[in-house]
Amino acid sequence: MNLFFIVISSLATLSAIGIALYLATARRYQSSSSVANAYDQWTDDGILEFYWGEHIHLGHYGSPPQRKDFLKAKEDFVHEMVRWGGLDKFPPGTTVLDVGCGIGGSSRILARDYGFVVTGVTISPHQVKRAQALTSPDLSVQFQVDDAMALSFPDACFDVVWSIEAGPHMPDKAIFARELLRVLKPGGVLVVADWNQRDDRQHPLNGWERPVMQQLLDQWSHPAFSSIEGFSELLEATGLVSGNVVTADWTEQTLPSWLESIWQGIIRPEGLVRFGLPGFVKSVREVPTLLLMRVAFGTRLCRFGMFHALRADCSGQATEVSSNQIARV
């Protein structure tokens, strides 16, 4: 009994120390620089790319979700988003701005499979360098460092603005919404996929939801999540949207991604050899956040939101492009 008590006490002590370190080393949002630094570090050590591939976003597993290769699901997400946004009807040569492009996985698909001319922007200089290294010179893709809160492009210069899972890093969602629409040409299409919090104006967060949500913000340098309803309202409030913003909830389709992310570390142990003890510690440290994400999305505390908007012309009249082009799912 004494030995059993010692073992249990030791495990409890180690667990307490681990939780304390996890909370003490949170990567809280401080500024755009803190976001850039976090992604620079992930890019340099290569762990995220090794396990998540070129697409630093969730996968699409269908509705109802089906078993699918982890990396294939991420590629499928891009094609599903293209179809949902009606972009498969756009001709080669369409100009696209990929906001929050990461290391360029989605940008390359848009250029390679659809013939689009793509500009990818990210706040991380190291992501830009890696994206350039991964991109064939035959593709019509370029990458540059830019801040989505103050894009360096002039008004009305892209046919399409595309963004996946960048919104949680934006401190002012209203400015983010306006910048996305500002650089769109009249008649252009905005397609956004994002992590969202439940709209707490009608259903406030309860006792356990508040600390969970706070950890999701603190651990991955997020100032705040918007709700699907709230961000739609912000887009429409810019006065730059023709008609209404169309939304969809892809929580079910993307939900398997969280546990699959953990499973990749189990079935691909070669990463432990490649990245050594520091890589192992860094990878294991992300497991609690991935589990909290699975809890949050599984209980509908968080939702995976899709947004489609058409840029109004200068007089605010409806444009030639119709929202009926969207394949609603």
C-alpha positions in Angstrom: 0.0 0.0 0.0 2.9 2.3 0.8 4.4 1.8 -2.6 1.0 2.3 -4.3 0.6 5.5 -2.3 4.0 6.7 -3.3 3.4 6.0 -7.0 0.0 7.8 -7.0 1.4 10.8 -5.1 4.3 11.0 -7.6 2.0 10.9 -10.6 -0.2 13.5 -9.0 2.8 15.8 -8.3 4.1 15.4 -11.8 0.7 16.1 -13.3 0.3 19.2 -11.1 3.8 20.4 -12.2 2.9 19.7 -15.9 -0.4 21.7 -15.6 1.4 24.5 -13.9 4.1 24.7 -16.6 1.4 24.5 -19.3 -0.5 27.4 -17.9 2.7 29.4 -17.1 4.1 29.1 -20.7 1.0 30.1 -22.5 1.6 32.0 -25.8 -0.9 34.9 -25.1 -1.6 37.4 -27.8 0.4 40.6 -27.3 0.6 42.1 -30.7 1.0 41.1 -34.4 4.7 40.5 -33.5 3.8 37.8 -31.0 1.7 36.0 -33.7 4.6 36.3 -36.2 7.1 35.0 -33.7 5.0 32.0 -32.9 4.6 31.0 -36.5 8.3 31.8 -37.2 9.3 29.3 -34.5 6.9 26.6 -35.7 8.2 27.0 -39.3 11.8 26.9 -38.3 11.6 23.7 -36.3 9.5 21.9 -39.0 7.3 20.0 -36.5 4.0 21.5 -37.6 4.8 20.9 -41.3 6.0 17.3 -40.6 2.7 16.4 -39.0 0.2 18.8 -40.6 1.8 18.9 -44.1 1.6 22.1 -46.2 -2.0 22.9 -45.1 -2.0 24.5 -41.6 -5.8 24.2 -41.3 -8.4 21.6 -40.6 -9.5 18.8 -42.9 -12.9 18.2 -44.5 -14.3 14.7 -43.7 -17.7 15.0 -45.3 -21.2 15.0 -43.8 -21.5 12.6 -42.0 -17.8 12.4 -41.5 -16.0 9.5 -43.2 -12.6 7.9 -42.4 -10.0 9.7 -44.5 -6.3 10.2 -44.7 -5.3 13.2 -42.5 -3.4 15.1 -45.2 -5.9 14.2 -48.0 -8.7 15.7 -45.8 -6.8 19.0 -45.7 -6.5 19.1 -49.5 -10.1 18.1 -49.8 -11.0 21.1 -47.6 -9.6 23.5 -50.2 -11.6 22.0 -53.0 -14.8 21.9 -50.9 -14.3 25.6 -50.1 -13.7 26.4 -53.8 -17.0 24.7 -54.7 -19.0 26.2 -51.8 -17.8 29.6 -52.7 -18.6 29.2 -56.4 -15.0 29.7 -57.4 -14.9 26.7 -59.6 -17.0 28.8 -62.0 -14.3 31.4 -62.3 -11.9 31.4 -65.3 -8.1 30.8 -65.2 -6.3 34.1 -64.6 -8.7 35.1 -61.8 -6.7 37.1 -59.2 -6.9 35.8 -55.6 -5.5 37.1 -52.4 -4.9 34.4 -49.8 -5.0 36.1 -46.4 -3.1 34.2 -43.8 -1.6 31.8 -46.3 0.8 30.0 -44.0 3.4 28.1 -46.0 1.2 28.3 -49.1 -0.5 25.0 -49.4 -3.9 26.4 -50.3 -2.4 29.0 -52.6 -0.6 26.4 -54.6 -3.8 24.3 -55.1 -5.7 27.4 -56.2 -3.0 28.1 -58.8 -2.3 24.6 -59.9 -5.8 23.1 -60.1 -7.8 26.2 -61.0 -5.3 28.4 -62.9 -5.8 31.3 -60.6 -3.1 34.0 -60.1 -2.6 34.0 -56.4 -0.9 36.3 -53.9 -0.4 34.8 -50.4 0.2 37.0 -47.4 1.2 36.2 -43.9 2.5 38.1 -40.9 5.4 35.5 -40.5 8.5 36.2 -42.6 9.7 32.6 -42.1 6.4 31.3 -43.5 6.9 33.4 -46.6 10.4 32.0 -47.0 9.2 28.5 -46.6 6.3 29.0 -48.9 8.6 30.3 -51.6 10.8 27.3 -51.3 7.9 24.9 -51.7 6.4 26.6 -54.7 7.3 25.7 -58.3 8.3 28.7 -60.5 5.7 27.4 -63.0 2.9 28.3 -60.7 1.4 31.8 -60.7 1.8 32.3 -57.0 3.8 34.9 -55.0 4.1 35.4 -51.3 4.8 38.4 -49.1 4.8 39.5 -45.5 1.7 41.7 -44.8 -0.6 42.5 -42.0 -4.3 41.6 -42.5 -5.3 44.5 -40.3 -3.6 46.9 -42.7 -3.2 45.3 -46.1 -0.6 47.0 -48.3 -2.8 46.7 -51.5 -4.8 49.4 -53.0 -8.6 49.4 -53.1 -10.5 47.0 -55.5 -7.5 45.1 -56.9 -8.5 41.3 -56.5 -11.3 39.2 -58.0 -11.4 37.0 -55.0 -10.2 37.3 -51.4 -9.8 34.0 -49.6 -8.9 33.3 -45.9 -8.8 30.1 -43.8 -8.5 30.2 -40.0 -6.8 33.6 -39.7 -9.6 35.5 -38.0 -8.9 34.4 -34.4 -5.5 36.2 -34.5 -7.1 39.5 -35.5 -7.6 41.9 -32.5 -10.2 44.1 -34.2 -12.7 42.0 -36.2 -14.4 45.1 -37.7 -11.1 46.3 -39.2 -10.3 42.8 -40.4 -13.7 42.6 -42.1 -13.3 45.9 -43.8 -9.8 45.2 -45.1 -10.9 41.9 -46.6 -13.6 43.7 -48.6 -11.7 46.8 -49.3 -9.2 45.1 -51.6 -12.0 43.3 -53.6 -13.0 44.5 -57.0 -16.7 45.4 -57.4 -18.5 42.1 -58.1 -15.6 40.2 -56.4 -16.1 37.3 -54.0 -15.0 37.0 -50.4 -14.7 33.4 -49.1 -13.7 32.9 -45.5 -13.4 29.8 -43.2 -12.8 30.4 -39.6 -13.0 29.2 -36.0 -15.8 30.9 -34.2 -17.2 31.0 -30.7 -20.9 30.5 -30.0 -22.9 33.7 -30.1 -22.9 34.6 -26.4 -25.3 37.4 -26.7 -28.2 35.0 -26.5 -26.4 32.1 -24.7 -23.7 33.5 -22.4 -20.7 31.2 -21.6 -21.3 29.1 -18.4 -18.9 28.2 -15.6 -16.8 25.6 -17.4 -16.9 27.2 -20.8 -15.2 30.5 -19.8 -11.9 28.9 -18.6 -11.9 26.5 -21.6 -12.4 29.4 -24.0 -9.7 31.5 -22.3 -7.2 28.7 -22.7 -8.0 28.4 -26.4 -7.2 32.1 -26.7 -4.1 32.1 -24.5 -2.3 29.0 -25.8 -2.3 29.9 -29.5 -2.0 33.6 -29.5 -5.6 34.5 -30.1 -7.0 37.8 -28.9 -10.6 36.7 -29.5 -12.9 34.5 -31.5 -15.9 36.1 -33.2 -19.2 34.3 -33.6 -20.6 33.4 -37.0 -23.5 35.8 -36.5 -21.2 38.6 -35.2 -18.7 38.4 -38.0 -21.4 38.3 -40.6 -22.8 41.5 -39.1 -19.4 43.2 -39.2 -19.0 42.3 -42.9 -22.4 43.8 -43.7 -21.7 46.8 -41.5 -18.8 47.9 -43.8 -21.4 48.9 -46.4 -19.2 47.1 -49.0 -21.4 43.9 -49.3 -23.9 43.4 -52.0 -27.0 41.7 -50.5 -26.5 39.5 -47.5 -23.5 37.5 -46.2 -24.1 33.8 -46.8 -22.9 31.5 -44.0 -22.6 27.8 -43.2 -21.5 25.7 -40.3 -18.9 23.1 -41.1 -18.2 22.0 -37.5 -19.4 18.4 -38.3 -17.3 18.1 -41.4 -14.1 19.3 -39.7 -14.5 17.9 -36.2 -12.3 14.7 -36.7 -9.3 16.9 -37.4 -8.6 17.5 -33.7 -8.1 13.9 -32.6 -6.5 13.0 -35.9 -3.9 15.6 -35.1 -3.0 13.8 -31.9 -3.2 10.4 -33.6 -0.6 11.5 -36.2 2.0 11.8 -33.4 1.2 8.3 -32.3 1.3 6.5 -35.7 4.3 8.5 -37.0 6.8 8.2 -34.1 9.7 8.9 -36.5 9.0 12.6 -35.7 10.3 11.9 -32.2 13.6 10.9 -33.7 13.8 13.7 -36.2 13.1 16.5 -33.8 14.7 15.0 -30.6 13.7 15.7 -27.1 12.8 19.4 -27.6 10.5 18.4 -30.5 8.9 15.7 -28.4 8.3 18.1 -25.5 6.9 20.8 -27.8 4.6 18.4 -29.5 3.3 16.8 -26.3 2.7 20.3 -24.9 0.1 20.9 -27.7 -2.0 17.9 -26.8 -4.1 19.6 -24.0 -5.0 22.4 -26.4 -6.0 20.0 -29.2 -8.2 18.1 -26.7 -9.8 21.4 -25.5 -10.5 22.3 -29.1 -12.2 18.9 -29.6 -14.3 19.5 -26.5 -15.2 23.1 -27.5 -16.2 22.2 -31.1 -17.8 18.9 -30.0 -20.1 20.7 -27.5 -20.8 23.6 -29.8 -19.0 26.1 -27.6 -17.1 26.7 -30.8 -18.3 26.4 -34.4 -16.5 26.2 -37.7 -17.9 29.1 -39.7 -18.0 29.6 -43.5 -18.6 33.1 -45.0 -19.4 34.2 -48.5 -19.9 37.8 -49.5 -20.1 39.7 -52.8 -18.4 43.1 -53.1 -20.9 45.9 -53.9 -20.1 48.3 -56.7 -19.2 51.9 -55.9 -22.8 53.0 -55.7 -23.7 50.1 -53.4 -25.9 48.5 -56.0 -26.1 44.7 -56.6 -23.4 43.3 -58.8 -23.6 40.9 -61.7 -22.4 38.0 -59.7 -25.3 36.2 -57.9 -25.1 34.4 -54.5 -27.1 31.7 -56.2 -23.8 30.5 -57.6 -22.9 29.1 -54.2 -23.2 25.4 -53.7 -24.8 25.4 -50.2 -24.1 22.5 -48.0 
